[in-house]
Amino acid sequence: MNGDLISWMARLFKERTVERVTEGNVTKRHPVEATIPQGSQVSSLLVAINTSGLIRCMSEWISEVEGQAFADDVGQVATGSNINQVFRKLEVCARVSIDWAERQ
């Protein structure tokens, strides 16, 4: 990755705080460790970077299943001639996903 991008991301995680506002009453700010603001555009980017390996792994192991990545989620789509066939394919996907996650 580009050094400027790494530097920018590091600053994004430093000295973050959170406060709660309820009916106009503001709580004291509290430090938060390594988080990204909810709704931040960088959230989707980091999820995509992190899960791209999983999508690639699925494609290599299970050719009949299509991997799909969403803004904050990953899904698998399988088709078959009956529910048992689809279930078996998705069961393999689950095992591959768990194995991939344990290696990370």
Distance bins in CASP14 RR format, pairs under 12 A and 6 or more apart:
PFRMAT RR
TARGET T0000
AUTHOR 0000-0000-0000
RMODE 2
METHOD distances of the structure
MODEL  1
1 7 0 0 0 0 0 1 0 0 0 0 0
1 8 0 0 0 0 0 1 0 0 0 0 0
1 9 0 0 0 0 1 0 0 0 0 0 0
1 10 0 0 0 0 0 1 0 0 0 0 0
1 45 0 0 0 0 0 1 0 0 0 0 0
1 46 0 0 0 0 0 1 0 0 0 0 0
1 49 0 0 0 0 1 0 0 0 0 0 0
2 8 0 0 0 0 1 0 0 0 0 0 0
2 9 0 0 0 0 0 1 0 0 0 0 0
3 9 0 0 0 0 1 0 0 0 0 0 0
3 10 0 0 0 0 1 0 0 0 0 0 0
4 10 0 0 0 0 0 1 0 0 0 0 0
4 11 0 0 0 0 0 1 0 0 0 0 0
5 11 0 0 0 0 0 1 0 0 0 0 0
5 12 0 0 0 0 0 1 0 0 0 0 0
5 42 0 0 0 0 0 1 0 0 0 0 0
5 45 0 0 0 0 0 1 0 0 0 0 0
5 46 0 0 0 0 0 1 0 0 0 0 0
5 49 0 0 0 0 0 1 0 0 0 0 0
6 12 0 0 0 0 0 1 0 0 0 0 0
6 13 0 0 0 0 0 1 0 0 0 0 0
7 13 0 0 0 0 0 1 0 0 0 0 0
7 14 0 0 0 0 0 1 0 0 0 0 0
8 14 0 0 0 0 0 1 0 0 0 0 0
8 42 0 0 0 0 1 0 0 0 0 0 0
8 45 0 0 0 0 0 1 0 0 0 0 0
9 34 0 0 0 0 0 1 0 0 0 0 0
9 36 0 0 0 0 1 0 0 0 0 0 0
9 40 0 0 0 0 0 1 0 0 0 0 0
9 42 1 0 0 1 0 0 0 0 0 0 0
9 43 0 0 0 0 0 1 0 0 0 0 0
9 45 0 0 0 0 1 0 0 0 0 0 0
9 46 0 0 0 0 1 0 0 0 0 0 0
9 49 0 0 0 0 0 1 0 0 0 0 0
10 16 0 0 0 0 0 1 0 0 0 0 0
10 34 0 0 0 0 0 1 0 0 0 0 0
11 42 0 0 0 0 0 1 0 0 0 0 0
12 34 0 0 0 0 1 0 0 0 0 0 0
12 35 0 0 0 0 1 0 0 0 0 0 0
12 36 1 0 0 1 0 0 0 0 0 0 0
12 37 0 0 0 0 1 0 0 0 0 0 0
12 40 0 0 0 0 1 0 0 0 0 0 0
12 41 0 0 0 0 0 1 0 0 0 0 0
12 42 1 0 0 1 0 0 0 0 0 0 0
12 43 0 0 0 0 0 1 0 0 0 0 0
12 45 0 0 0 0 0 1 0 0 0 0 0
12 46 0 0 0 0 1 0 0 0 0 0 0
13 31 0 0 0 0 0 1 0 0 0 0 0
13 32 0 0 0 0 1 0 0 0 0 0 0
13 33 0 0 0 0 1 0 0 0 0 0 0
13 34 1 0 1 0 0 0 0 0 0 0 0
13 35 1 0 0 1 0 0 0 0 0 0 0
13 36 1 0 0 1 0 0 0 0 0 0 0
13 37 0 0 0 0 0 1 0 0 0 0 0
13 40 0 0 0 0 0 1 0 0 0 0 0
13 42 0 0 0 0 0 1 0 0 0 0 0
13 46 0 0 0 0 0 1 0 0 0 0 0
14 31 0 0 0 0 0 1 0 0 0 0 0
14 32 0 0 0 0 0 1 0 0 0 0 0
14 33 0 0 0 0 0 1 0 0 0 0 0
14 34 0 0 0 0 1 0 0 0 0 0 0
14 35 0 0 0 0 0 1 0 0 0 0 0
15 29 0 0 0 0 0 1 0 0 0 0 0
15 31 1 0 0 1 0 0 0 0 0 0 0
15 32 0 0 0 0 1 0 0 0 0 0 0
15 33 0 0 0 0 0 1 0 0 0 0 0
15 34 0 0 0 0 0 1 0 0 0 0 0
15 35 0 0 0 0 0 1 0 0 0 0 0
16 29 0 0 0 0 1 0 0 0 0 0 0
16 30 0 0 0 0 1 0 0 0 0 0 0
16 31 1 0 0 1 0 0 0 0 0 0 0
16 32 1 0 1 0 0 0 0 0 0 0 0
16 33 1 0 0 1 0 0 0 0 0 0 0
16 34 1 0 0 1 0 0 0 0 0 0 0
16 35 1 0 1 0 0 0 0 0 0 0 0
16 36 0 0 0 0 1 0 0 0 0 0 0
16 37 0 0 0 0 1 0 0 0 0 0 0
16 38 0 0 0 0 0 1 0 0 0 0 0
16 40 0 0 0 0 0 1 0 0 0 0 0
17 27 0 0 0 0 0 1 0 0 0 0 0
17 28 0 0 0 0 1 0 0 0 0 0 0
17 29 1 0 1 0 0 0 0 0 0 0 0
17 30 1 0 0 1 0 0 0 0 0 0 0
17 31 1 0 1 0 0 0 0 0 0 0 0
17 32 1 0 0 1 0 0 0 0 0 0 0
17 33 0 0 0 0 0 1 0 0 0 0 0
17 35 0 0 0 0 0 1 0 0 0 0 0
17 37 0 0 0 0 0 1 0 0 0 0 0
18 26 0 0 0 0 0 1 0 0 0 0 0
18 27 0 0 0 0 1 0 0 0 0 0 0
18 28 0 0 0 0 0 1 0 0 0 0 0
18 29 1 0 0 1 0 0 0 0 0 0 0
18 30 1 0 1 0 0 0 0 0 0 0 0
18 31 0 0 0 0 1 0 0 0 0 0 0
18 32 1 0 1 0 0 0 0 0 0 0 0
18 33 0 0 0 0 0 1 0 0 0 0 0
18 35 0 0 0 0 1 0 0 0 0 0 0
18 37 0 0 0 0 1 0 0 0 0 0 0
18 38 0 0 0 0 0 1 0 0 0 0 0
19 25 0 0 0 0 0 1 0 0 0 0 0
19 26 1 0 1 0 0 0 0 0 0 0 0
19 27 1 0 1 0 0 0 0 0 0 0 0
19 28 1 0 0 1 0 0 0 0 0 0 0
19 29 1 0 1 0 0 0 0 0 0 0 0
19 30 1 0 0 1 0 0 0 0 0 0 0
19 31 0 0 0 0 0 1 0 0 0 0 0
19 32 0 0 0 0 0 1 0 0 0 0 0
20 26 1 0 0 1 0 0 0 0 0 0 0
20 27 1 0 1 0 0 0 0 0 0 0 0
20 28 0 0 0 0 1 0 0 0 0 0 0
20 29 0 0 0 0 1 0 0 0 0 0 0
20 30 0 0 0 0 1 0 0 0 0 0 0
21 27 1 0 0 1 0 0 0 0 0 0 0
21 28 0 0 0 0 0 1 0 0 0 0 0
21 29 0 0 0 0 0 1 0 0 0 0 0
32 38 0 0 0 0 0 1 0 0 0 0 0
34 46 0 0 0 0 0 1 0 0 0 0 0
35 42 0 0 0 0 0 1 0 0 0 0 0
35 43 0 0 0 0 1 0 0 0 0 0 0
35 46 0 0 0 0 0 1 0 0 0 0 0
36 42 1 0 1 0 0 0 0 0 0 0 0
36 43 1 0 1 0 0 0 0 0 0 0 0
36 44 0 0 0 0 0 1 0 0 0 0 0
36 45 0 0 0 0 1 0 0 0 0 0 0
36 46 1 0 0 1 0 0 0 0 0 0 0
36 47 0 0 0 0 1 0 0 0 0 0 0
36 72 0 0 0 0 0 1 0 0 0 0 0
37 43 0 0 0 0 1 0 0 0 0 0 0
38 44 0 0 0 0 0 1 0 0 0 0 0
38 72 0 0 0 0 0 1 0 0 0 0 0
39 45 0 0 0 0 0 1 0 0 0 0 0
39 46 0 0 0 0 0 1 0 0 0 0 0
39 47 0 0 0 0 0 1 0 0 0 0 0
39 71 0 0 0 0 1 0 0 0 0 0 0
39 72 0 0 0 0 1 0 0 0 0 0 0
40 46 0 0 0 0 1 0 0 0 0 0 0
40 47 0 0 0 0 0 1 0 0 0 0 0
40 71 0 0 0 0 0 1 0 0 0 0 0
40 72 0 0 0 0 0 1 0 0 0 0 0
41 47 0 0 0 0 0 1 0 0 0 0 0
41 48 0 0 0 0 0 1 0 0 0 0 0
41 71 0 0 0 0 0 1 0 0 0 0 0
42 48 0 0 0 0 0 1 0 0 0 0 0
42 49 0 0 0 0 0 1 0 0 0 0 0
42 71 0 0 0 0 0 1 0 0 0 0 0
43 49 0 0 0 0 0 1 0 0 0 0 0
43 50 0 0 0 0 0 1 0 0 0 0 0
43 71 1 0 0 1 0 0 0 0 0 0 0
43 72 1 0 0 1 0 0 0 0 0 0 0
43 73 0 0 0 0 0 1 0 0 0 0 0
44 50 0 0 0 0 0 1 0 0 0 0 0
44 51 0 0 0 0 0 1 0 0 0 0 0
44 69 0 0 0 0 1 0 0 0 0 0 0
44 70 0 0 0 0 1 0 0 0 0 0 0
44 71 1 0 1 0 0 0 0 0 0 0 0
44 72 1 0 0 1 0 0 0 0 0 0 0
44 73 0 0 0 0 0 1 0 0 0 0 0
45 51 0 0 0 0 0 1 0 0 0 0 0
45 52 0 0 0 0 0 1 0 0 0 0 0
45 69 0 0 0 0 0 1 0 0 0 0 0
45 71 0 0 0 0 1 0 0 0 0 0 0
45 72 0 0 0 0 0 1 0 0 0 0 0
46 52 0 0 0 0 0 1 0 0 0 0 0
46 71 0 0 0 0 0 1 0 0 0 0 0
46 72 0 0 0 0 1 0 0 0 0 0 0
47 53 0 0 0 0 0 1 0 0 0 0 0
47 54 0 0 0 0 0 1 0 0 0 0 0
47 55 0 0 0 0 0 1 0 0 0 0 0
47 69 1 0 0 1 0 0 0 0 0 0 0
47 70 0 0 0 0 1 0 0 0 0 0 0
47 71 1 0 0 1 0 0 0 0 0 0 0
47 72 1 0 1 0 0 0 0 0 0 0 0
47 73 0 0 0 0 1 0 0 0 0 0 0
47 74 0 0 0 0 1 0 0 0 0 0 0
48 54 0 0 0 0 0 1 0 0 0 0 0
48 55 0 0 0 0 1 0 0 0 0 0 0
48 68 0 0 0 0 0 1 0 0 0 0 0
48 69 1 0 0 1 0 0 0 0 0 0 0
48 70 0 0 0 0 1 0 0 0 0 0 0
48 71 0 0 0 0 1 0 0 0 0 0 0
48 72 0 0 0 0 1 0 0 0 0 0 0
48 73 0 0 0 0 0 1 0 0 0 0 0
48 74 0 0 0 0 1 0 0 0 0 0 0
49 55 0 0 0 0 0 1 0 0 0 0 0
49 69 0 0 0 0 0 1 0 0 0 0 0
50 69 0 0 0 0 0 1 0 0 0 0 0
50 72 0 0 0 0 0 1 0 0 0 0 0
50 73 0 0 0 0 0 1 0 0 0 0 0
50 74 0 0 0 0 1 0 0 0 0 0 0
50 100 0 0 0 0 0 1 0 0 0 0 0
50 101 0 0 0 0 0 1 0 0 0 0 0
50 104 0 0 0 0 1 0 0 0 0 0 0
51 57 0 0 0 0 0 1 0 0 0 0 0
51 58 0 0 0 0 0 1 0 0 0 0 0
51 67 0 0 0 0 1 0 0 0 0 0 0
51 68 0 0 0 0 0 1 0 0 0 0 0
51 69 1 0 1 0 0 0 0 0 0 0 0
51 70 0 0 0 0 1 0 0 0 0 0 0
51 71 0 0 0 0 0 1 0 0 0 0 0
51 72 0 0 0 0 1 0 0 0 0 0 0
51 73 0 0 0 0 1 0 0 0 0 0 0
51 74 1 0 1 0 0 0 0 0 0 0 0
51 75 0 0 0 0 1 0 0 0 0 0 0
51 76 0 0 0 0 0 1 0 0 0 0 0
51 97 0 0 0 0 0 1 0 0 0 0 0
51 100 0 0 0 0 1 0 0 0 0 0 0
51 101 0 0 0 0 0 1 0 0 0 0 0
51 104 0 0 0 0 0 1 0 0 0 0 0
52 58 0 0 0 0 0 1 0 0 0 0 0
52 59 0 0 0 0 0 1 0 0 0 0 0
52 67 0 0 0 0 0 1 0 0 0 0 0
52 69 1 0 0 1 0 0 0 0 0 0 0
52 74 0 0 0 0 1 0 0 0 0 0 0
52 100 0 0 0 0 0 1 0 0 0 0 0
53 59 0 0 0 0 1 0 0 0 0 0 0
53 60 0 0 0 0 1 0 0 0 0 0 0
53 61 0 0 0 0 0 1 0 0 0 0 0
53 67 0 0 0 0 0 1 0 0 0 0 0
53 69 0 0 0 0 0 1 0 0 0 0 0
53 74 0 0 0 0 1 0 0 0 0 0 0
53 96 0 0 0 0 0 1 0 0 0 0 0
53 97 0 0 0 0 0 1 0 0 0 0 0
53 100 1 0 0 1 0 0 0 0 0 0 0
53 101 0 0 0 0 0 1 0 0 0 0 0
53 103 0 0 0 0 0 1 0 0 0 0 0
53 104 0 0 0 0 1 0 0 0 0 0 0
54 60 0 0 0 0 0 1 0 0 0 0 0
54 61 0 0 0 0 0 1 0 0 0 0 0
54 62 0 0 0 0 0 1 0 0 0 0 0
54 67 0 0 0 0 1 0 0 0 0 0 0
54 68 0 0 0 0 0 1 0 0 0 0 0
54 69 0 0 0 0 1 0 0 0 0 0 0
54 73 0 0 0 0 0 1 0 0 0 0 0
54 74 1 0 0 1 0 0 0 0 0 0 0
54 75 0 0 0 0 1 0 0 0 0 0 0
54 76 0 0 0 0 1 0 0 0 0 0 0
54 93 0 0 0 0 0 1 0 0 0 0 0
54 94 0 0 0 0 0 1 0 0 0 0 0
54 96 0 0 0 0 1 0 0 0 0 0 0
54 97 1 0 0 1 0 0 0 0 0 0 0
54 98 0 0 0 0 0 1 0 0 0 0 0
54 99 0 0 0 0 0 1 0 0 0 0 0
54 100 1 0 1 0 0 0 0 0 0 0 0
54 101 1 0 0 1 0 0 0 0 0 0 0
54 102 0 0 0 0 0 1 0 0 0 0 0
54 103 0 0 0 0 0 1 0 0 0 0 0
54 104 0 0 0 0 1 0 0 0 0 0 0
55 61 0 0 0 0 0 1 0 0 0 0 0
55 62 0 0 0 0 0 1 0 0 0 0 0
55 65 0 0 0 0 0 1 0 0 0 0 0
55 66 0 0 0 0 1 0 0 0 0 0 0
55 67 1 0 1 0 0 0 0 0 0 0 0
55 68 0 0 0 0 1 0 0 0 0 0 0
55 69 1 0 1 0 0 0 0 0 0 0 0
55 70 0 0 0 0 0 1 0 0 0 0 0
55 73 0 0 0 0 0 1 0 0 0 0 0
55 74 1 0 0 1 0 0 0 0 0 0 0
55 75 0 0 0 0 1 0 0 0 0 0 0
55 76 0 0 0 0 1 0 0 0 0 0 0
55 93 0 0 0 0 0 1 0 0 0 0 0
55 96 0 0 0 0 0 1 0 0 0 0 0
55 97 0 0 0 0 0 1 0 0 0 0 0
55 100 0 0 0 0 1 0 0 0 0 0 0
56 62 0 0 0 0 0 1 0 0 0 0 0
56 67 0 0 0 0 1 0 0 0 0 0 0
56 69 0 0 0 0 0 1 0 0 0 0 0
56 74 0 0 0 0 0 1 0 0 0 0 0
56 96 0 0 0 0 0 1 0 0 0 0 0
56 100 0 0 0 0 1 0 0 0 0 0 0
57 65 0 0 0 0 0 1 0 0 0 0 0
57 67 0 0 0 0 0 1 0 0 0 0 0
57 74 0 0 0 0 0 1 0 0 0 0 0
57 76 0 0 0 0 0 1 0 0 0 0 0
57 92 0 0 0 0 0 1 0 0 0 0 0
57 93 0 0 0 0 0 1 0 0 0 0 0
57 95 0 0 0 0 0 1 0 0 0 0 0
57 96 1 0 0 1 0 0 0 0 0 0 0
57 97 0 0 0 0 1 0 0 0 0 0 0
57 98 0 0 0 0 0 1 0 0 0 0 0
57 99 0 0 0 0 1 0 0 0 0 0 0
57 100 1 0 1 0 0 0 0 0 0 0 0
57 101 0 0 0 0 1 0 0 0 0 0 0
57 102 0 0 0 0 0 1 0 0 0 0 0
57 103 0 0 0 0 1 0 0 0 0 0 0
57 104 0 0 0 0 0 1 0 0 0 0 0
58 64 0 0 0 0 0 1 0 0 0 0 0
58 65 1 0 0 1 0 0 0 0 0 0 0
58 66 0 0 0 0 1 0 0 0 0 0 0
58 67 1 0 1 0 0 0 0 0 0 0 0
58 68 0 0 0 0 1 0 0 0 0 0 0
58 69 0 0 0 0 0 1 0 0 0 0 0
58 74 0 0 0 0 1 0 0 0 0 0 0
58 75 0 0 0 0 1 0 0 0 0 0 0
58 76 1 0 0 1 0 0 0 0 0 0 0
58 77 0 0 0 0 0 1 0 0 0 0 0
58 78 0 0 0 0 0 1 0 0 0 0 0
58 89 0 0 0 0 0 1 0 0 0 0 0
58 90 0 0 0 0 0 1 0 0 0 0 0
58 92 0 0 0 0 1 0 0 0 0 0 0
58 93 1 0 0 1 0 0 0 0 0 0 0
58 94 0 0 0 0 0 1 0 0 0 0 0
58 95 0 0 0 0 0 1 0 0 0 0 0
58 96 1 0 0 1 0 0 0 0 0 0 0
58 97 1 0 0 1 0 0 0 0 0 0 0
58 99 0 0 0 0 0 1 0 0 0 0 0
58 100 0 0 0 0 1 0 0 0 0 0 0
59 65 0 0 0 0 1 0 0 0 0 0 0
59 66 0 0 0 0 1 0 0 0 0 0 0
59 67 1 0 0 1 0 0 0 0 0 0 0
59 68 0 0 0 0 0 1 0 0 0 0 0
59 69 0 0 0 0 0 1 0 0 0 0 0
59 76 0 0 0 0 0 1 0 0 0 0 0
59 93 0 0 0 0 0 1 0 0 0 0 0
59 96 0 0 0 0 0 1 0 0 0 0 0
59 100 0 0 0 0 0 1 0 0 0 0 0
60 67 0 0 0 0 0 1 0 0 0 0 0
60 96 0 0 0 0 1 0 0 0 0 0 0
60 100 0 0 0 0 0 1 0 0 0 0 0
61 67 0 0 0 0 0 1 0 0 0 0 0
61 76 0 0 0 0 0 1 0 0 0 0 0
61 89 0 0 0 0 0 1 0 0 0 0 0
61 92 1 0 0 1 0 0 0 0 0 0 0
61 93 0 0 0 0 1 0 0 0 0 0 0
61 94 0 0 0 0 0 1 0 0 0 0 0
61 95 0 0 0 0 1 0 0 0 0 0 0
61 96 1 0 1 0 0 0 0 0 0 0 0
61 97 0 0 0 0 1 0 0 0 0 0 0
61 99 0 0 0 0 1 0 0 0 0 0 0
61 100 0 0 0 0 1 0 0 0 0 0 0
62 76 0 0 0 0 1 0 0 0 0 0 0
62 77 0 0 0 0 0 1 0 0 0 0 0
62 78 0 0 0 0 1 0 0 0 0 0 0
62 88 0 0 0 0 0 1 0 0 0 0 0
62 89 1 0 0 1 0 0 0 0 0 0 0
62 90 0 0 0 0 1 0 0 0 0 0 0
62 91 0 0 0 0 0 1 0 0 0 0 0
62 92 1 0 1 0 0 0 0 0 0 0 0
62 93 1 0 0 1 0 0 0 0 0 0 0
62 94 0 0 0 0 0 1 0 0 0 0 0
62 95 0 0 0 0 1 0 0 0 0 0 0
62 96 1 0 0 1 0 0 0 0 0 0 0
62 97 0 0 0 0 0 1 0 0 0 0 0
62 100 0 0 0 0 0 1 0 0 0 0 0
63 78 0 0 0 0 0 1 0 0 0 0 0
63 89 0 0 0 0 0 1 0 0 0 0 0
63 92 0 0 0 0 0 1 0 0 0 0 0
63 93 0 0 0 0 0 1 0 0 0 0 0
64 76 0 0 0 0 0 1 0 0 0 0 0
64 77 0 0 0 0 0 1 0 0 0 0 0
64 78 1 0 0 1 0 0 0 0 0 0 0
64 79 1 0 0 1 0 0 0 0 0 0 0
64 80 1 0 0 1 0 0 0 0 0 0 0
64 81 0 0 0 0 0 1 0 0 0 0 0
64 85 0 0 0 0 1 0 0 0 0 0 0
64 86 0 0 0 0 1 0 0 0 0 0 0
64 88 0 0 0 0 0 1 0 0 0 0 0
64 89 1 0 1 0 0 0 0 0 0 0 0
64 90 0 0 0 0 0 1 0 0 0 0 0
64 92 0 0 0 0 1 0 0 0 0 0 0
64 93 0 0 0 0 0 1 0 0 0 0 0
65 74 0 0 0 0 0 1 0 0 0 0 0
65 75 0 0 0 0 1 0 0 0 0 0 0
65 76 1 0 1 0 0 0 0 0 0 0 0
65 77 1 0 0 1 0 0 0 0 0 0 0
65 78 1 0 1 0 0 0 0 0 0 0 0
65 79 0 0 0 0 1 0 0 0 0 0 0
65 80 0 0 0 0 0 1 0 0 0 0 0
65 85 0 0 0 0 0 1 0 0 0 0 0
65 86 0 0 0 0 1 0 0 0 0 0 0
65 88 0 0 0 0 0 1 0 0 0 0 0
65 89 1 0 1 0 0 0 0 0 0 0 0
65 90 1 0 0 1 0 0 0 0 0 0 0
65 91 0 0 0 0 0 1 0 0 0 0 0
65 92 1 0 0 1 0 0 0 0 0 0 0
65 93 1 0 1 0 0 0 0 0 0 0 0
65 94 0 0 0 0 0 1 0 0 0 0 0
65 96 0 0 0 0 1 0 0 0 0 0 0
65 97 0 0 0 0 0 1 0 0 0 0 0
66 74 0 0 0 0 0 1 0 0 0 0 0
66 75 0 0 0 0 1 0 0 0 0 0 0
66 76 1 0 0 1 0 0 0 0 0 0 0
66 77 1 0 1 0 0 0 0 0 0 0 0
66 78 1 0 0 1 0 0 0 0 0 0 0
66 79 0 0 0 0 1 0 0 0 0 0 0
66 89 0 0 0 0 0 1 0 0 0 0 0
66 90 0 0 0 0 0 1 0 0 0 0 0
66 93 0 0 0 0 0 1 0 0 0 0 0
67 73 0 0 0 0 0 1 0 0 0 0 0
67 74 1 0 0 1 0 0 0 0 0 0 0
67 75 1 0 1 0 0 0 0 0 0 0 0
67 76 1 0 1 0 0 0 0 0 0 0 0
67 77 1 0 0 1 0 0 0 0 0 0 0
67 78 0 0 0 0 1 0 0 0 0 0 0
67 89 0 0 0 0 0 1 0 0 0 0 0
67 90 0 0 0 0 0 1 0 0 0 0 0
67 93 0 0 0 0 1 0 0 0 0 0 0
67 96 0 0 0 0 0 1 0 0 0 0 0
67 97 0 0 0 0 0 1 0 0 0 0 0
68 74 1 0 0 1 0 0 0 0 0 0 0
68 75 1 0 1 0 0 0 0 0 0 0 0
68 76 1 0 0 1 0 0 0 0 0 0 0
68 77 1 0 0 1 0 0 0 0 0 0 0
68 78 0 0 0 0 0 1 0 0 0 0 0
68 93 0 0 0 0 0 1 0 0 0 0 0
69 75 1 0 0 1 0 0 0 0 0 0 0
69 76 0 0 0 0 0 1 0 0 0 0 0
69 77 0 0 0 0 0 1 0 0 0 0 0
70 76 0 0 0 0 0 1 0 0 0 0 0
74 93 0 0 0 0 0 1 0 0 0 0 0
74 94 0 0 0 0 0 1 0 0 0 0 0
74 96 0 0 0 0 0 1 0 0 0 0 0
74 97 0 0 0 0 1 0 0 0 0 0 0
74 100 0 0 0 0 0 1 0 0 0 0 0
74 101 0 0 0 0 0 1 0 0 0 0 0
75 90 0 0 0 0 1 0 0 0 0 0 0
75 93 0 0 0 0 1 0 0 0 0 0 0
75 94 0 0 0 0 0 1 0 0 0 0 0
75 97 0 0 0 0 1 0 0 0 0 0 0
76 86 0 0 0 0 0 1 0 0 0 0 0
76 89 0 0 0 0 1 0 0 0 0 0 0
76 90 1 0 0 1 0 0 0 0 0 0 0
76 91 0 0 0 0 0 1 0 0 0 0 0
76 92 0 0 0 0 1 0 0 0 0 0 0
76 93 1 0 1 0 0 0 0 0 0 0 0
76 94 0 0 0 0 1 0 0 0 0 0 0
76 95 0 0 0 0 0 1 0 0 0 0 0
76 96 0 0 0 0 1 0 0 0 0 0 0
76 97 0 0 0 0 1 0 0 0 0 0 0
77 86 0 0 0 0 1 0 0 0 0 0 0
77 89 0 0 0 0 1 0 0 0 0 0 0
77 90 0 0 0 0 1 0 0 0 0 0 0
77 93 0 0 0 0 1 0 0 0 0 0 0
78 84 0 0 0 0 0 1 0 0 0 0 0
78 85 0 0 0 0 1 0 0 0 0 0 0
78 86 1 0 1 0 0 0 0 0 0 0 0
78 87 0 0 0 0 1 0 0 0 0 0 0
78 88 0 0 0 0 1 0 0 0 0 0 0
78 89 1 0 1 0 0 0 0 0 0 0 0
78 90 1 0 1 0 0 0 0 0 0 0 0
78 91 0 0 0 0 1 0 0 0 0 0 0
78 92 0 0 0 0 1 0 0 0 0 0 0
78 93 1 0 0 1 0 0 0 0 0 0 0
78 94 0 0 0 0 0 1 0 0 0 0 0
79 85 0 0 0 0 1 0 0 0 0 0 0
79 86 1 0 0 1 0 0 0 0 0 0 0
79 89 0 0 0 0 1 0 0 0 0 0 0
79 90 0 0 0 0 0 1 0 0 0 0 0
80 86 1 0 1 0 0 0 0 0 0 0 0
80 87 0 0 0 0 1 0 0 0 0 0 0
80 88 0 0 0 0 1 0 0 0 0 0 0
80 89 1 0 0 1 0 0 0 0 0 0 0
80 90 0 0 0 0 0 1 0 0 0 0 0
81 88 0 0 0 0 0 1 0 0 0 0 0
81 89 0 0 0 0 0 1 0 0 0 0 0
82 88 0 0 0 0 0 1 0 0 0 0 0
82 89 0 0 0 0 0 1 0 0 0 0 0
83 89 0 0 0 0 0 1 0 0 0 0 0
83 90 0 0 0 0 0 1 0 0 0 0 0
84 90 0 0 0 0 0 1 0 0 0 0 0
84 91 0 0 0 0 0 1 0 0 0 0 0
85 91 0 0 0 0 0 1 0 0 0 0 0
85 92 0 0 0 0 0 1 0 0 0 0 0
86 92 0 0 0 0 0 1 0 0 0 0 0
86 93 0 0 0 0 0 1 0 0 0 0 0
87 93 0 0 0 0 0 1 0 0 0 0 0
87 94 0 0 0 0 0 1 0 0 0 0 0
88 94 0 0 0 0 0 1 0 0 0 0 0
88 95 0 0 0 0 0 1 0 0 0 0 0
89 95 0 0 0 0 0 1 0 0 0 0 0
89 96 0 0 0 0 0 1 0 0 0 0 0
90 96 0 0 0 0 0 1 0 0 0 0 0
90 97 0 0 0 0 0 1 0 0 0 0 0
91 97 0 0 0 0 0 1 0 0 0 0 0
91 98 0 0 0 0 0 1 0 0 0 0 0
92 98 0 0 0 0 0 1 0 0 0 0 0
92 99 0 0 0 0 0 1 0 0 0 0 0
93 99 0 0 0 0 0 1 0 0 0 0 0
93 100 0 0 0 0 0 1 0 0 0 0 0
94 100 0 0 0 0 0 1 0 0 0 0 0
94 101 0 0 0 0 0 1 0 0 0 0 0
95 101 0 0 0 0 0 1 0 0 0 0 0
95 102 0 0 0 0 0 1 0 0 0 0 0
96 102 0 0 0 0 0 1 0 0 0 0 0
96 103 0 0 0 0 0 1 0 0 0 0 0
97 103 0 0 0 0 0 1 0 0 0 0 0
97 104 0 0 0 0 0 1 0 0 0 0 0
98 104 0 0 0 0 0 1 0 0 0 0 0
END
